[in-house]
Amino acid sequence: MTTTNQPIETLRDGSIKATIWKNEGDNGSFYTAEISRTYQKEETYHDSYSFSGTDLLKVSRLTLKAYDRIAELLSVDKKGS
């Protein structure tokens, strides 16, 4: 049986998204974020990791939101320990 790691949260601003993942390492849990842009080609959705100049402000804001959310998650994890 294979278990697939699912994102714990996805923050969005239009087509730009920040996906937050929880991972397990030798020193316990840690979080990572992946920033991407979703687009549709024909009837299939894809993610891209390049951004136009007009997308960069959205990327910046989502990065800050992801940072704050990960800090909250880490705080909850510490309280649960």
C-alpha positions as CSV (number, residue, x, y, z in Angstrom):
1,M,0.0,0.0,0.0
2,T,1.4,3.4,-1.0
3,T,0.5,6.5,1.0
4,T,0.6,9.8,-0.9
5,N,1.5,12.9,1.0
6,Q,-1.3,15.5,0.6
7,P,-0.9,19.2,1.1
8,I,-2.3,20.5,4.4
9,E,-3.4,23.8,3.0
10,T,-3.4,25.8,-0.2
11,L,-3.5,29.6,-0.2
12,R,-4.7,31.3,-3.4
13,D,-4.7,34.7,-5.1
14,G,-6.3,34.2,-8.5
15,S,-4.2,31.7,-10.5
16,I,-1.3,31.9,-8.1
17,K,-1.2,29.5,-5.2
18,A,1.0,28.6,-2.2
19,T,0.7,25.0,-1.2
20,I,1.9,24.1,2.3
21,W,3.2,20.6,3.0
22,K,4.0,18.8,6.3
23,N,6.9,16.5,6.2
24,E,8.6,14.2,8.7
25,G,12.4,14.2,9.1
26,D,15.0,12.9,11.5
27,N,14.4,15.8,13.8
28,G,10.6,15.7,13.6
29,S,8.0,17.5,11.6
30,F,8.8,20.5,9.3
31,Y,6.8,22.4,6.8
32,T,7.6,23.5,3.2
33,A,5.7,25.7,0.7
34,E,5.5,25.5,-3.0
35,I,4.5,28.6,-5.1
36,S,3.0,27.9,-8.5
37,R,0.7,29.3,-11.1
38,T,-2.2,27.3,-12.4
39,Y,-3.2,27.5,-16.0
40,Q,-5.5,25.5,-18.3
41,K,-4.5,24.1,-21.6
42,E,-7.3,22.6,-23.6
43,E,-9.3,20.9,-20.8
44,T,-6.4,20.0,-18.5
45,Y,-5.0,22.1,-15.6
46,H,-1.3,22.4,-15.2
47,D,1.1,24.2,-12.7
48,S,3.9,26.4,-13.8
49,Y,6.7,27.8,-11.7
50,S,7.4,30.9,-13.7
51,F,5.6,34.2,-13.2
52,S,5.0,37.3,-15.2
53,G,6.0,40.7,-13.8
54,T,2.4,41.4,-13.0
55,D,2.2,38.1,-10.9
56,L,5.2,39.0,-8.7
57,L,3.2,41.1,-6.2
58,K,0.8,38.2,-5.7
59,V,3.7,35.8,-5.3
60,S,5.2,38.1,-2.7
61,R,2.0,38.4,-0.7
62,L,1.3,34.7,-0.8
63,T,4.8,34.0,0.3
64,L,4.3,36.2,3.4
65,K,0.9,34.5,4.1
66,A,2.5,31.1,3.8
67,Y,5.3,32.1,6.1
68,D,2.8,33.3,8.7
69,R,0.6,30.2,8.4
70,I,3.6,27.9,8.8
71,A,4.6,29.8,11.9
72,E,1.1,29.2,13.3
73,L,1.3,25.5,12.5
74,L,4.7,25.2,14.2
75,S,3.3,27.0,17.3
76,V,0.4,24.5,17.4
77,D,2.8,21.6,17.0
78,K,4.9,22.9,19.9
79,K,1.9,23.2,22.1
80,G,0.8,19.7,21.3
81,S,4.2,18.2,22.3
